[in-house]
Amino acid sequence: MQEGLIKALIRDNGPISVERFMAMAISAYYAKGTAFGRQGDFTTAPEISQVFGELIGVWCCLVWESLGRPAPFHLVELGPGRGTLMADLLRSSTIMPGFLTSARLHLVETSPALRAQQAETLKPHAPIWHETLRSVPMDAPLIVVANEFLDALPIRQYVRKSGAWFERLVGLAKNGALEFQTADEAEAILSQPGFLRNVPDGAVWETNPQALALVDDLSSRLRLQGGGALFIDYGPLESGLGDSLQAVKGHAFTPVLAEPGLADLTAHVDFAALARRARESGLKDWGPVPQGVWLQRLGIAPRTSQLAATASQDRRDLLVSASRRLIDPQEMGTLFKVLALAAPCLSLPPGFEVT
């Protein structure tokens, strides 16, 4: 079990960072390939309604058109799950002549079990798998899609004590159980965002080095090759403080340290920090905007009505309730946000219009 490996590592080397704990737990968790759907631990938007992936397909088509219809181009999904979103995306992309024949499909996925499921779902489209974005060829423009990918990237946490920031660690309690601890020495944070100044002791600050590194990688590629990236995930509109790390098992919350490798670990995405990093690297950024607003601008209501018109009553009810779940502010409509990053040449992408 991963818990045993983590405890052994701590016994041999001392407490580890939250980032390393998350990385070890998440790697083991997704290796099983059983996370998604009603029988898994959580349900993502593509599993709720086909319309979600279809509208992302429309978005990709319009971005491709604004790029001048490059052929070929690289269509990349980060963390494709079971392949559901990409299957819906590709099906809806047939509205744009030339899109499918120009696309070279790349999936960034580390889990062999999930790769097998994606291979079955996307077999007609000959996907190519990668461990990271960096191995995707740099010989053509790219369009990148990432739904609920950033929230699973390992974070670092810092706790305010005596007017300084100390990194939060995972160590062993006297009874041998995993527990949160703090480093003995304070962190020398040279460049502090304004919201980190004059905060009370006990405050928690989170950073995501891997997400920032991904933006750096995207920045160099998009400025060189052209293209755009779409991120959909959950988190606040502005950077702030707070402990957002959580674990979910069987569609219910569970203690973060209780079952590493057997529960899903996620944390809120700091969209504002990612957008700042992108701008500093020379990219354009749009958003974040609430998912519900973005989906309504893309046409979730008319597409749902179109599908419902020829469906059975039960199917019609499911379609309507699923769309409501995606856009309702009390469900996923406000908590989830949409952020677009793009090469400087790209014009305003659909769904980000200022109204």
PyMOL commands that set and color helices and strands:
alter all, ss='L'
color gray80, all
select helices_A, chain A and resi 2-13+18-31+45-48+50-66+84-95+99-102+112-121+123-125+133-135+150-152+194-196+209-225+271-280+291-298+300-309+313-327
alter helices_A, ss='H'
color red, helices_A
select strands_A, chain A and resi 16-17+73-78+103-108+128-130+142-147+156-161+164-172+178-182+204-207+227-234+246-249+252-254+264-266+284-290+336-342
alter strands_A, ss='S'
color yellow, strands_A
deselect
rebuild
show_as cartoon
